[in-house]
Amino acid sequence: MKKYKASDVLQCARRFNGRGANSIYQANSTDLPAVTHIALVGDSHMRNMFVSIAQRAGGNKLQYRIKSEKNTWREAEMMLYMMRTIRLKNTVEVRHVSAPFRVTWYRDWKLDGFPELIHRWETNQELRPSLVITGGGLHWMKTNPPRTGAPFRTFLVSLAPHLRRLAAAVPVYFKLIDYVPRAYTQAKKYPNFNPRAISLYNSIARQQLQATGVVIWDSTLRLSVAYSEECVRSNRVTPGNHDWNCEDNGHIGYIMLEQYTDMIYNAFCNRFLNLTNDYCNI
C-alpha cells in the first residue's frame, strides 16, 4: 500500500472531480461544484475511522461543523485531536478550505436510519457521497443477544435492497466487526460479546450482503486481533495520540486505524495518482 499524505488525498480529490466524478451519482446536487465526499455511516467505530480519514487530509486546512448546527463552521484540527478520546455522539462534517474534499460521519448506531439517509442522497436533500463506508452489528449484539443473531439477520435482509441500490451508483464498503479487547477480557460482564459472537455476526453480514454489490471489508480483522492480543498482554496506552489505548477496551487504537485509513485511500485513490504496478488498485 501507499502511505497517504495530505497532498496525495487532495490530488485524488481534484482528479476524481476532474473526471466528472460519477455521472450516475455525482457527489453533489446539480447546482453545487463537485466535491469528493467520503461518507461513514454507523456507530462509534465509524466515528473513530472518520477522525483518522479526515485528519489525513491536513489538519490546519480543515473545518468542521456539527450537523445540527447547519452553517457554523469552525477550525477542525483541535476538535479532531480531541475526538480521539471524546466520544462525540452527533453527526459531524469536515471540509477542506481550499480543495473539493469533505468527510462526514453520520451517527447511526444500528443502521436503522440508513434507508432514509440513502433516500436523502438520492433526492439531493443531502450532499451525495463519492464513497460510502459502513458497518454494524455491535449494538445489535448488545441489545438483541440470542445466539443465532436472528434480529441482526432479519434487519440486514430489509437493508440489503437499499444497499444494492446504493452500491449500483457508488462504492460501498461494509466493514466487518473488529475483535476488540473487551471480547477477550470481560467475558463475564459481557457474556454475549466474545470472539465467537463476533465471528457469527460477521458471517451473517457476509451471507446477507452477498450479491448486493457491496464490498465486504474484512482485511482489518487480523489487525484487530493482533491489537487486542497485545492489549491483553500489556494494557498499553500512548498518551496524546492514543495510538495504543487499551484502556478503551471497546475500540481499536489509532495505530491500527491509521492502517485502516491507508486501506481506504489505496482502494479509492490509487488509480488517480499515476502509481506503478507495485501498488494495488491502480
KELO-24716 format. One record per residue (C-alpha): z negated, x, y negated. Coordinates in pm, whole numbers, plus 50000, padded with zeros to 5 digits. Each point is the difference from the previous one (the first is absolute). Layout:
N
ZXY ...
***
This chain:
282
500005000050000 500475009449638 496835003249794 500674976849706 499165009549642 500124977049697 503425013149902 501374991350346 498614964649983 501554994049658 503355014750104 499964976150295 499234970449773 502815008249758 502575005850274 498964968950190 500514979449686 503185018749913 501724987850315 499284964249894 496804997350202 500604972850257 502644974749908 498404973650221 496445004049882 499955020449683 496685013749887 499784976549702 501254967349864 503435001449837 498775002549640 497955032050054 501055036350048 499925012150359 496655012650127 499215017150328 497024979350109 497825009050298 497884970050100 496965003350226 498604967450136 496734997550185 496385011050020 498025030049879 502025023650222 503124989949807 498035004449676 499105035950091 503625007650089 501024985049666 497775025449824 501575029450181 503584987749958 499524993249629 498235032849927 502895019550149 502244987949715 498075019649737 496544990949874 500255005149622 503254980349977 498704968750168 498594967649868 498284972050188 499074963949953 497954975450196 502384972250096 497794972449862 499995016649657 503784996549961 501065021949706 497135024849968 501205034550112 497595029549999 500155036950084 499895002550378 499065035750092 496214995349989 500164965250150 501935012750303 497535028550041 497104975249992 501784976950246 499575026350269 496414987850028 499744967849796 501094970650212 502154980949756 500614964450116 502704988749758 503765002550024 501025030049789 503305014649874 500885035649895 503105009649803 501485032849880 500385001149623 503395017349995 501594992850338 501114968150181 497165001350250 497194975950087 497464995950281 497974968350061 497164992250238 499844962750073 496534991750127 500354978550311 497235006350252 501524980150289 503654998149879 499724962249985 501285000549640 503055020850094 502484971150050 499324987649647 500445035349860 503365003050178 501014966749845 499045012949654 502135031050054 502954979350115 499814976949699 499495028049743 496504988749914 498805034750098 501525034749958 502085004350313 499275029550231 502225028750106 497695008350291 497194979850158 497085015550189 497574976850171 497624997750292 496984980750111 497764989250277 496595014349916 498864968949814 501324978250282 498075021650241 496884996149786 500094962249956 501834989050316 498815023750272 500974984950336 501075026350249 503564987150020 500685002649626 501504965050021 499484989849632 501735031749880 502874994450243 500424964049886 499975010949636 502695026550057 502204974150169 499874979849677 500505030749779 502925014950196 502784977449856 498975009449646 499975037150085 503374996650172 501474985349682 498435027349788 501075028250233 503614988149982 499955009349631 497665030049957 498305025650227 496704986250132 497505022850175 497154983950193 497285026250038 497944997350316 496195001049982 498475034649972 497205011150231 497195003949747 496655017650059 498074967250017 501814990850320 498405030150170 496585001749835 498824964149947 500934981750318 496664982350017 500184987549640 503694990550030 500484990850368 503484985849943 501165030249801 500835028650233 503005020850111 500884975050272 500054971249751 502125020049755 502505007850276 500134963150093 500704988649645 502635027049956 501734988850319 499994964049872 501705011449679 502645019050196 500714969950218 500154973649729 502035020149748 502665013650234 503514988349914 498964990749644 501535030949840 496545011949895 499315036850071 496815004550202 498295030049841 497915017050268 500255036949910 496644998649821 498054991550313 499515034950143 499035013049658 497384972749968 498595008950343 499795036849902 498254990749674 497534976950172 499185025150272 499235026249735 497784975149816 498094993250322 499475037550043 499065009949647 499834970349758 501995020649747 500114990649631 501915018249724 498664988149662 502514994649723 503324994450174 498474983550311 502485016050236 497224997450255 497834969549949 498384993750337 497134981149837 502514971949945 500354993450370 502334970149959 502855019549841 502085031450040 499505028949756 502665011949758 500735031450201 501874976250231 501134974949736 501875027849820 501955006050323 500654962650030 501405001049645 502405027850092 501164979350298 500834971349764 501855021349748 501925018650270 501084967450161 501044983349675 501125028549773 501435029150199 503554986349997 500015001949619 498915036349964 502905020050149 497835015650269 501245020550292 500184988250361 496565015150055 498464968549854 499734964850140 501774969049861 502625017849789 
***
